[in-house]
């Protein structure tokens, strides 16, 4: 028997008992003739006192991170008790110690800052010596809550294929070549969307799955090329049914894992309202700083840039106010803020400070006395008003991003607070910037105001039956009510200029399935990794994934992706062409 107890289990209740623990030596110190070891496993750590000469001689040769098994008697540490770890009231008086495996020196000192590259190369050691292990344990606990919740609510767990057909739209697919059908490829699924709709046609009624998805897209802190989502679909459901079911799951997770009572129902807000008030379709509701329309002040202004924007229906003048921080904003900081705003697509940023009841800004000389008084009444003492006059989209995006940056920099919210929000009534269609063609905002199977489209209303003004759940400024999940009628689905393809041949080639099996009595249905997909990032109070999802990729989509530990042997390529009928670097890419 390697152990009778874990390293985080023993207490004064075990005093006098003979026990055996096993784990890694994480600390080692000598105090006169006594050698002390701290032995660690994932459950905690326990101090071991070795005072028998023959055992001291043996254990003194052990090094940090060696794996050992220790037997002995549990004793009270009395005046040497510590509350630094859960077993701090006791220690083991060792009667036997066995080396189970030795360790070579660690490649980096985990007690100091180490480069991310080396920690990712030795990810298994980073898990052992950091809070990543705690994140993974929490992830496992949340997974248990998810399965229990859906089981109690009558959902059936179904695994959908990992090798699927590549279809256009969304991010790039990861392709898998077929050896049997050379020249043809599978794709790794970006989501099980089509399959879960087919399961509704199959009469499954309520489906769920905790599933891997893959997207070949630009990476960032809250995005990985392979990720996990909680996938849900329900028959005979409308928006409230799906949203209430998702709310119930999130409330249960936060109650059981964080001991937080999340109030229901969650706040709801339309897409248009969210954009106008917060400049984002995933606003952080832990703080205010809402966008303010300044059109009424600057219509007729002598400052032409503001006047023109205020009078042009395609443009806008809006601002946000940072309260009580004007004295902390130096000229260099204001220049940096302006540069950031320009990076978000706005042409320029104006600012107006208020100190001791008076305004300060390079623009004051262009304003009338009436405009100055209106601004003075609007800006609080020691507040700063930031203004952007530009195309509506640029104004909303730039101010929305500025709002987030200022809130983070000046700690305008409690990191331990959680605010939940539903954003609804997303636009059904948007224009693809690269092609100039209309595309589906959510996906081509999302239901929307079909009558408005048939009337010939501007596609950009038609709302869909899509919804996102947002926590603290992060989109944690998104879903929609689906189109379940074949003729309606075909009409959508026409709106998107997808020919019958194209639709049949890419979605033929779904279109045909809808002809066999498809029920009304809808669903949602929750980002498991992003949810875990928020629950653990982290800023990057890689800290809740056991073996993540870098921002270049590579694994520094296994060195994937990597070249393969020529014989493997020959079997697949694939020739690798070296990409020429002509300086244009």
C-alpha positions as CSV (number, residue, x, y, z in Angstrom):
1,X,0.0,0.0,0.0
2,X,1.5,3.3,-1.1
3,X,-0.7,5.4,1.2
4,X,-3.5,5.2,3.8
5,X,-4.2,8.9,3.6
6,X,-3.6,11.8,1.2
7,X,-1.4,14.7,2.1
8,X,-4.3,17.1,2.8
9,X,-6.4,14.7,4.9
10,X,-4.7,14.3,8.3
11,X,-5.8,16.4,11.4
12,X,-5.6,16.2,15.2
13,X,-8.4,13.6,15.0
14,X,-5.7,11.2,13.6
15,X,-3.2,11.9,16.4
16,X,-1.6,8.6,17.6
17,X,-2.5,6.7,14.4
18,X,0.0,4.9,12.2
19,X,-0.4,6.2,8.7
20,X,1.3,6.2,5.3
21,X,1.3,9.1,2.8
22,X,2.9,9.4,-0.6
23,X,3.8,12.4,-2.7
24,X,6.5,14.8,-3.9
25,X,9.1,16.5,-1.6
26,X,8.3,20.1,-2.0
27,X,10.4,21.5,1.0
28,X,13.4,20.2,2.9
29,X,15.1,21.7,6.0
30,X,17.3,20.6,8.8
31,X,16.9,21.6,12.4
32,X,19.8,20.1,14.5
33,X,19.6,16.4,14.3
34,X,16.0,16.4,12.9
35,X,15.3,16.5,9.1
36,X,11.9,18.0,8.1
37,X,10.2,17.3,4.8
38,X,7.0,18.8,3.4
39,X,5.4,16.1,1.2
40,X,2.8,17.3,-1.3
41,X,0.1,15.8,-3.4
42,X,-2.9,17.5,-5.1
43,X,-4.9,17.3,-1.9
44,X,-2.5,19.3,0.2
45,X,0.8,19.0,2.1
46,X,2.0,17.3,5.3
47,X,5.1,17.9,7.4
48,X,7.2,14.9,8.1
49,X,9.7,14.9,11.0
50,X,12.6,12.4,10.6
51,X,14.8,12.0,13.7
52,X,16.0,8.4,13.6
53,X,19.7,8.6,12.5
54,X,19.4,5.8,9.9
55,X,16.4,7.5,8.3
56,X,18.0,11.0,8.4
57,X,21.0,9.6,6.6
58,X,18.8,8.0,4.0
59,X,16.4,10.9,3.5
60,X,19.2,13.5,3.4
61,X,20.1,12.2,0.0
62,X,16.6,12.8,-1.4
63,X,16.1,16.0,-3.5
64,X,13.2,18.3,-4.1
65,X,10.5,16.8,-6.3
66,X,11.5,13.2,-5.5
67,X,8.5,11.0,-5.1
68,X,8.4,9.3,-1.7
69,X,6.2,7.2,0.6
70,X,6.4,7.9,4.3
71,X,5.0,5.8,7.2
72,X,4.8,7.0,10.8
73,X,2.8,8.2,13.7
74,X,0.6,11.3,13.6
75,X,1.6,13.7,16.4
76,X,0.4,17.1,17.6
77,X,2.8,20.0,16.6
78,X,1.5,21.9,19.6
79,X,3.2,25.3,19.8
80,X,4.6,24.9,16.2
81,X,1.2,24.6,14.6
82,X,0.7,26.6,11.4
83,X,-2.4,27.7,9.5
84,X,-0.5,28.0,6.2
85,X,-1.9,24.6,5.1
86,X,-4.8,22.4,6.2
87,X,-2.7,19.8,8.0
88,X,-0.7,22.4,9.9
89,X,-1.7,21.2,13.3
90,X,0.0,17.8,13.0
91,X,3.1,16.2,11.5
92,X,4.2,12.6,10.9
93,X,7.0,11.2,13.1
94,X,8.5,9.0,10.4
95,X,9.3,5.3,11.0
96,X,9.9,4.4,7.4
97,X,10.6,6.4,4.2
98,X,10.8,4.9,0.7
99,X,12.1,6.6,-2.5
100,X,9.5,5.7,-5.2
101,X,11.2,7.8,-7.9
102,X,13.9,10.4,-8.1
103,X,13.6,13.7,-9.9
104,X,16.2,15.6,-11.8
105,X,16.4,19.4,-11.1
106,X,13.4,21.4,-12.2
107,X,14.0,23.3,-15.4
108,X,12.8,26.6,-13.8
109,X,12.2,28.0,-10.4
110,X,8.4,28.0,-9.9
111,X,8.7,30.5,-7.0
112,X,9.9,33.1,-9.4
113,X,8.5,34.5,-12.6
114,X,9.4,32.3,-15.5
115,X,8.8,32.8,-19.2
116,X,5.5,31.5,-20.6
117,X,7.4,29.6,-23.2
118,X,9.3,27.4,-20.7
119,X,6.2,26.9,-18.5
120,X,4.3,25.7,-21.6
121,X,7.2,23.5,-22.7
122,X,7.0,21.8,-19.2
123,X,3.3,22.2,-18.8
124,X,3.0,19.1,-16.7
125,X,5.4,20.7,-14.1
126,X,3.5,24.0,-14.4
127,X,0.3,22.2,-13.5
128,X,2.0,20.5,-10.5
129,X,3.5,23.8,-9.2
130,X,0.8,26.4,-10.0
131,X,-2.9,27.2,-9.6
132,X,-3.6,25.5,-12.9
133,X,-4.2,22.2,-11.0
134,X,-6.8,24.0,-8.9
135,X,-8.5,25.3,-12.1
136,X,-8.6,21.8,-13.6
137,X,-10.1,20.3,-10.4
138,X,-12.8,23.1,-10.5
139,X,-13.4,22.3,-14.2
140,X,-14.0,18.7,-13.3
141,X,-16.4,19.7,-10.5
142,X,-18.3,22.0,-12.9
143,X,-18.6,19.2,-15.5
144,X,-20.2,17.1,-12.8
145,X,-22.8,19.8,-12.1
146,X,-23.5,20.1,-15.9
147,X,-24.2,16.4,-16.4
148,X,-26.3,16.2,-13.2
149,X,-28.4,19.3,-14.2
150,X,-29.2,18.1,-17.7
151,X,-29.9,14.6,-16.5
152,X,-32.5,15.9,-14.0
153,X,-34.1,18.0,-16.7
154,X,-34.6,15.2,-19.1
155,X,-31.8,15.9,-21.6
156,X,-30.2,13.1,-23.6
157,X,-26.4,13.2,-24.0
158,X,-25.4,12.4,-27.6
159,X,-21.9,12.4,-29.1
160,X,-21.8,13.9,-32.6
161,X,-19.1,13.2,-35.2
162,X,-15.6,14.7,-35.1
163,X,-14.9,14.0,-38.8
164,X,-17.4,16.1,-40.7
165,X,-17.9,17.8,-44.0
166,X,-16.4,21.2,-44.6
167,X,-18.9,24.0,-45.1
168,X,-18.4,27.6,-45.9
169,X,-18.9,30.4,-43.4
170,X,-17.5,31.2,-40.0
171,X,-13.8,30.7,-39.3
172,X,-11.5,28.5,-41.4
173,X,-11.9,24.8,-40.9
174,X,-9.1,22.5,-39.8
175,X,-9.0,19.9,-42.6
176,X,-8.2,16.2,-42.3
177,X,-7.2,14.4,-45.5
178,X,-8.7,11.0,-46.3
179,X,-6.4,8.2,-47.2
180,X,-9.2,6.1,-48.7
181,X,-10.7,8.9,-50.8
182,X,-7.6,10.7,-51.9
183,X,-8.1,14.4,-52.7
184,X,-11.1,14.6,-50.4
185,X,-11.0,16.0,-46.8
186,X,-12.9,15.8,-43.6
187,X,-13.2,18.9,-41.5
188,X,-13.0,19.1,-37.7
189,X,-16.4,20.6,-36.5
190,X,-16.6,24.3,-35.6
191,X,-19.7,23.3,-33.7
192,X,-22.2,20.4,-33.8
193,X,-24.8,22.8,-35.2
194,X,-26.2,20.8,-38.1
195,X,-26.1,17.5,-36.1
196,X,-28.0,18.8,-33.1
197,X,-30.7,20.1,-35.5
198,X,-30.9,16.7,-37.1
199,X,-31.3,15.1,-33.6
200,X,-34.4,17.3,-33.1
201,X,-35.8,15.9,-36.4
202,X,-34.9,12.5,-35.0
203,X,-37.2,13.1,-32.1
204,X,-34.6,13.3,-29.3
205,X,-36.6,16.2,-27.9
206,X,-33.8,17.6,-25.6
207,X,-30.1,17.0,-26.4
208,X,-26.9,18.1,-24.7
209,X,-23.2,17.4,-25.1
210,X,-19.9,18.8,-23.6
211,X,-18.0,18.8,-26.9
212,X,-14.7,19.7,-28.5
213,X,-14.9,22.3,-31.3
214,X,-12.2,23.5,-33.6
215,X,-11.7,26.9,-35.4
216,X,-8.7,28.0,-37.4
217,X,-8.8,31.7,-36.5
218,X,-6.7,34.5,-35.0
219,X,-6.0,33.6,-31.3
220,X,-6.2,35.8,-28.2
221,X,-6.5,35.5,-24.4
222,X,-10.0,34.1,-24.5
223,X,-9.7,32.0,-27.6
224,X,-8.0,28.7,-28.5
225,X,-7.9,26.7,-31.7
226,X,-9.6,23.8,-29.9
227,X,-12.1,24.6,-27.3
228,X,-15.0,23.0,-25.4
229,X,-18.6,24.1,-25.4
230,X,-21.7,23.0,-23.6
231,X,-24.0,22.3,-26.5
232,X,-27.8,22.3,-26.0
233,X,-30.9,21.9,-28.3
234,X,-34.6,21.7,-27.4
235,X,-37.7,20.8,-29.4
236,X,-40.9,22.7,-29.2
237,X,-39.1,25.6,-27.6
238,X,-39.1,29.3,-27.9
239,X,-36.5,31.8,-26.7
240,X,-37.7,31.8,-23.1
241,X,-37.5,28.0,-22.8
242,X,-33.9,27.9,-23.9
243,X,-32.8,31.0,-22.0
244,X,-34.5,29.8,-18.7
245,X,-32.8,26.4,-19.1
246,X,-29.4,28.0,-19.6
247,X,-30.1,30.4,-16.7
248,X,-30.9,27.5,-14.4
249,X,-27.6,25.8,-15.3
250,X,-25.5,28.9,-14.7
251,X,-27.2,29.6,-11.4
252,X,-26.6,26.1,-10.2
253,X,-22.9,26.1,-11.2
254,X,-22.3,29.4,-9.4
255,X,-24.2,28.2,-6.3
256,X,-22.4,24.9,-6.0
257,X,-18.9,25.9,-7.1
258,X,-18.7,29.6,-6.0
259,X,-21.3,29.6,-3.2
260,X,-22.8,32.6,-5.0
261,X,-26.6,33.1,-5.2
262,X,-27.2,34.6,-8.7
263,X,-30.5,36.5,-8.9
264,X,-33.0,35.4,-11.6
265,X,-34.2,36.3,-14.1
266,X,-31.1,37.7,-15.7
267,X,-31.3,41.3,-17.0
268,X,-32.3,41.4,-20.7
269,X,-31.3,44.0,-23.3
270,X,-31.7,44.3,-27.0
271,X,-28.6,44.4,-29.3
272,X,-29.4,47.9,-30.3
273,X,-29.8,49.1,-26.7
274,X,-26.6,47.5,-25.7
275,X,-24.7,49.1,-28.5
276,X,-26.2,52.6,-27.9
277,X,-25.7,52.5,-24.1
278,X,-22.4,50.7,-23.9
279,X,-20.8,50.5,-27.3
280,X,-20.7,46.7,-27.1
281,X,-22.9,43.7,-27.7
282,X,-21.4,42.1,-24.6
283,X,-21.3,45.0,-22.1
284,X,-19.7,44.6,-18.6
285,X,-22.5,45.5,-16.2
286,X,-20.4,45.7,-13.1
287,X,-19.9,49.5,-13.6
288,X,-21.8,52.4,-15.3
289,X,-20.0,54.8,-17.6
290,X,-22.7,54.7,-20.2
291,X,-22.3,56.4,-23.6
292,X,-23.9,59.8,-23.7
293,X,-25.4,61.3,-26.9
294,X,-24.1,64.8,-27.5
295,X,-25.9,65.5,-30.8
296,X,-28.3,67.9,-29.2
297,X,-25.5,70.0,-27.7
298,X,-23.5,70.3,-30.9
299,X,-26.1,70.7,-33.6
300,X,-25.4,74.2,-34.8
301,X,-22.0,74.3,-33.1
302,X,-19.3,76.6,-34.4
303,X,-17.0,73.6,-34.2
304,X,-17.6,72.1,-37.6
305,X,-16.3,68.6,-36.9
306,X,-18.9,68.2,-34.1
307,X,-21.6,70.1,-36.0
308,X,-21.3,68.0,-39.1
309,X,-21.4,64.7,-37.2
310,X,-24.4,65.8,-35.1
311,X,-26.4,66.7,-38.2
312,X,-25.5,63.7,-40.4
313,X,-27.9,60.6,-39.8
314,X,-25.0,58.3,-40.6
315,X,-22.7,59.9,-38.0
316,X,-22.9,60.7,-34.3
317,X,-21.3,62.6,-31.5
318,X,-21.1,60.6,-28.3
319,X,-19.0,60.6,-25.2
320,X,-18.3,58.8,-21.9
321,X,-17.3,60.4,-18.5
322,X,-14.6,59.1,-16.3
323,X,-15.5,60.4,-12.9
324,X,-13.1,61.7,-10.2
325,X,-9.9,61.0,-12.1
326,X,-9.1,64.1,-14.0
327,X,-6.0,65.0,-11.9
328,X,-4.6,61.5,-12.7
329,X,-4.7,62.0,-16.4
330,X,-1.4,63.4,-17.7
331,X,-0.8,64.7,-21.2
332,X,1.1,61.5,-22.0
333,X,-1.8,59.4,-20.8
334,X,-4.3,61.4,-22.8
335,X,-2.1,60.9,-25.9
336,X,-2.0,57.2,-25.3
337,X,-5.8,57.0,-24.9
338,X,-6.2,58.9,-28.1
339,X,-3.9,56.6,-29.9
340,X,-5.8,53.6,-28.6
341,X,-9.1,55.1,-29.8
342,X,-7.6,55.7,-33.3
343,X,-6.5,52.1,-33.3
344,X,-10.2,51.1,-32.8
345,X,-11.2,53.0,-36.0
346,X,-12.1,56.5,-34.8
347,X,-10.4,59.4,-36.5
348,X,-9.9,61.5,-33.3
349,X,-10.7,61.8,-29.6
350,X,-11.5,65.0,-27.8
351,X,-11.4,65.4,-24.0
352,X,-12.8,68.0,-21.5
353,X,-11.7,68.0,-17.8
354,X,-13.5,69.6,-14.9
355,X,-11.5,70.9,-11.9
356,X,-12.7,73.3,-9.3
357,X,-15.9,74.0,-11.2
358,X,-14.0,75.0,-14.4
359,X,-13.5,73.2,-17.7
360,X,-10.1,72.5,-19.3
361,X,-9.7,71.5,-23.0
362,X,-8.0,72.7,-26.1
363,X,-11.4,72.8,-27.7
364,X,-13.1,75.3,-25.4
365,X,-12.2,78.2,-27.6
366,X,-14.4,76.7,-30.4
367,X,-17.5,76.4,-28.1
368,X,-20.2,79.0,-27.3
369,X,-20.9,80.1,-23.8
370,X,-24.2,78.1,-23.9
371,X,-22.3,74.9,-25.0
372,X,-19.7,75.4,-22.2
373,X,-22.5,75.8,-19.6
374,X,-24.2,72.6,-20.9
375,X,-21.0,70.7,-20.7
376,X,-20.1,72.1,-17.3
377,X,-23.5,70.9,-16.0
378,X,-22.9,67.4,-17.4
379,X,-19.4,66.7,-16.2
380,X,-18.9,66.0,-12.4
381,X,-16.2,67.5,-10.4
382,X,-12.8,66.0,-11.3
383,X,-14.4,64.2,-14.1
384,X,-13.2,63.9,-17.7
385,X,-15.5,63.7,-20.7
386,X,-14.1,61.9,-23.8
387,X,-15.8,62.7,-27.1
388,X,-15.8,61.0,-30.5
389,X,-17.5,62.4,-33.6
390,X,-17.5,59.9,-36.5
391,X,-19.5,57.3,-38.3
392,X,-21.9,55.7,-35.9
393,X,-20.3,52.3,-36.0
394,X,-16.8,53.7,-35.3
395,X,-18.1,55.9,-32.5
396,X,-19.8,53.0,-30.7
397,X,-16.9,50.6,-31.1
398,X,-14.2,53.0,-30.1
399,X,-16.1,54.3,-27.0
400,X,-17.1,50.8,-26.0
401,X,-13.5,49.7,-26.0
402,X,-12.4,52.8,-24.2
403,X,-15.0,52.2,-21.6
404,X,-13.5,48.7,-20.9
405,X,-9.9,50.0,-20.8
406,X,-10.6,52.8,-18.4
407,X,-12.6,50.6,-16.1
408,X,-9.8,48.1,-16.0
409,X,-7.1,50.7,-15.5
410,X,-8.9,52.6,-12.7
411,X,-10.4,49.5,-11.0
412,X,-14.0,50.6,-11.5
413,X,-15.4,47.2,-10.7
414,X,-15.1,44.4,-8.1
415,X,-13.2,41.5,-9.7
416,X,-15.2,39.1,-7.4
417,X,-18.5,40.4,-8.6
418,X,-20.5,38.7,-11.3
419,X,-23.2,40.4,-13.5
420,X,-25.3,38.3,-15.9
421,X,-27.0,39.7,-18.9
422,X,-29.0,38.4,-21.9
423,X,-28.5,40.4,-25.2
424,X,-31.3,39.7,-27.6
425,X,-32.7,40.7,-31.0
426,X,-29.4,40.6,-32.8
427,X,-29.4,41.7,-36.5
428,X,-30.2,38.8,-38.7
429,X,-27.8,39.9,-41.4
430,X,-24.6,41.9,-41.8
431,X,-22.3,42.9,-44.7
432,X,-19.1,40.9,-45.0
433,X,-16.3,43.6,-45.1
434,X,-14.1,41.5,-47.5
435,X,-16.8,40.4,-50.1
436,X,-19.4,43.2,-49.6
437,X,-22.1,40.4,-49.6
438,X,-24.8,39.9,-47.0
439,X,-24.0,37.2,-44.5
440,X,-25.9,35.7,-41.6
441,X,-24.9,37.5,-38.3
442,X,-25.4,34.3,-36.3
443,X,-25.7,31.5,-38.8
444,X,-27.9,30.7,-41.8
445,X,-30.3,28.5,-39.8
446,X,-31.3,31.3,-37.4
447,X,-35.0,32.3,-37.5
448,X,-35.8,36.0,-37.9
449,X,-38.5,38.5,-38.9
450,X,-39.3,36.7,-42.2
451,X,-42.3,39.0,-43.1
452,X,-40.0,42.1,-42.9
453,X,-37.6,40.4,-45.3
454,X,-40.4,39.5,-47.7
455,X,-41.6,43.1,-47.6
456,X,-38.2,44.2,-48.9
457,X,-37.1,45.9,-45.7
458,X,-33.4,46.7,-45.4
459,X,-31.7,43.5,-44.4
460,X,-29.5,45.4,-42.0
461,X,-32.6,46.4,-39.9
462,X,-34.2,43.0,-39.6
463,X,-33.8,41.4,-36.2
464,X,-33.2,37.7,-35.5
465,X,-34.3,35.3,-32.8
466,X,-30.8,35.0,-31.5
467,X,-29.6,35.6,-28.0
468,X,-26.3,35.8,-26.1
469,X,-25.6,35.3,-22.4
470,X,-22.9,37.7,-21.1
471,X,-21.0,37.6,-17.9
472,X,-18.7,40.5,-16.9
473,X,-18.2,41.7,-20.5
474,X,-17.6,38.2,-21.9
475,X,-19.9,36.4,-24.3
476,X,-20.2,33.1,-22.5
477,X,-22.8,31.6,-24.8
478,X,-24.9,32.2,-27.8
479,X,-27.9,30.5,-29.4
480,X,-31.1,31.0,-31.4
481,X,-34.4,29.6,-32.4
482,X,-33.8,27.8,-35.7
483,X,-35.6,27.8,-39.0
484,X,-37.6,24.5,-39.1
485,X,-39.3,25.0,-42.4
486,X,-37.7,23.9,-45.7
487,X,-39.1,26.7,-47.9
488,X,-38.2,29.4,-45.4
489,X,-34.7,28.0,-45.2
490,X,-34.4,28.1,-49.0
491,X,-35.5,31.7,-49.0
492,X,-32.8,32.6,-46.5
493,X,-30.2,31.1,-48.9
494,X,-31.6,33.4,-51.6
495,X,-31.2,36.5,-49.3
496,X,-27.6,35.5,-48.9
497,X,-27.1,34.9,-52.6
498,X,-26.4,31.2,-52.0
499,X,-27.5,29.3,-55.2
500,X,-29.6,26.1,-55.0
501,X,-26.6,24.1,-56.2
502,X,-24.4,25.7,-53.4
503,X,-27.0,25.1,-50.8
504,X,-27.5,21.5,-51.9
505,X,-23.8,20.8,-52.0
506,X,-23.1,22.2,-48.5
507,X,-26.4,21.8,-46.6
508,X,-28.4,19.3,-48.7
509,X,-28.8,16.7,-45.9
510,X,-30.2,19.3,-43.5
511,X,-32.5,20.8,-46.0
512,X,-33.9,17.4,-46.9
513,X,-34.2,16.5,-43.2
514,X,-36.4,19.6,-42.6
515,X,-38.9,18.1,-45.1
516,X,-39.5,15.1,-42.8
517,X,-41.5,16.8,-40.1
518,X,-38.9,18.9,-38.3
519,X,-40.3,20.3,-35.0
520,X,-39.8,23.9,-34.0
521,X,-36.6,24.0,-32.1
522,X,-33.8,26.1,-30.7
523,X,-30.7,25.9,-28.6
524,X,-27.6,27.5,-27.2
525,X,-23.8,26.8,-26.9
526,X,-22.0,27.9,-23.8
527,X,-18.2,28.3,-23.9
528,X,-17.0,26.0,-21.2
529,X,-13.4,27.3,-21.2
530,X,-14.5,30.9,-21.0
531,X,-16.9,30.1,-18.3
532,X,-14.2,28.4,-16.3
533,X,-11.9,31.4,-16.8
534,X,-14.4,33.7,-15.2
535,X,-15.2,31.3,-12.4
536,X,-11.5,31.0,-11.5
537,X,-10.9,34.8,-11.8
538,X,-8.4,34.4,-14.6
539,X,-7.7,36.5,-17.7
540,X,-6.8,33.7,-20.2
541,X,-8.5,30.5,-21.0
542,X,-5.3,28.6,-21.4
543,X,-5.0,28.6,-17.6
544,X,-8.1,26.4,-17.4
545,X,-7.0,24.0,-20.2
546,X,-4.6,21.2,-19.3
547,X,-2.5,21.4,-22.5
548,X,-3.2,24.6,-24.4
549,X,-1.8,26.0,-27.5
550,X,0.2,29.3,-27.9
551,X,-1.1,32.3,-29.8
552,X,0.6,30.8,-32.9
553,X,-1.5,27.6,-32.4
554,X,1.5,25.5,-31.5
555,X,2.1,23.1,-28.5
556,X,5.6,23.9,-27.1
557,X,5.5,20.6,-25.1
558,X,4.8,18.1,-27.9
559,X,6.0,20.4,-30.7
560,X,2.8,20.1,-32.7
561,X,2.2,20.9,-35.5
562,X,5.1,19.1,-37.0
563,X,6.2,17.7,-40.4
564,X,5.3,14.1,-41.1
565,X,7.2,11.4,-42.9
566,X,7.0,11.3,-46.7
567,X,5.5,7.9,-46.6
568,X,2.5,9.3,-44.8
569,X,2.1,12.0,-47.3
570,X,2.3,9.5,-50.2
571,X,-0.4,7.4,-48.6
572,X,-2.7,10.4,-48.6
573,X,-1.7,11.6,-52.1
574,X,-0.5,14.9,-50.7
575,X,2.5,16.9,-51.9
576,X,3.8,19.7,-49.7
577,X,4.6,22.9,-51.7
578,X,7.1,25.3,-50.1
579,X,5.6,28.7,-49.7
580,X,7.6,31.4,-51.4
581,X,8.4,34.5,-49.4
582,X,8.0,37.3,-51.9
583,X,7.7,40.0,-49.3
584,X,4.0,40.5,-50.0
585,X,2.7,38.3,-47.2
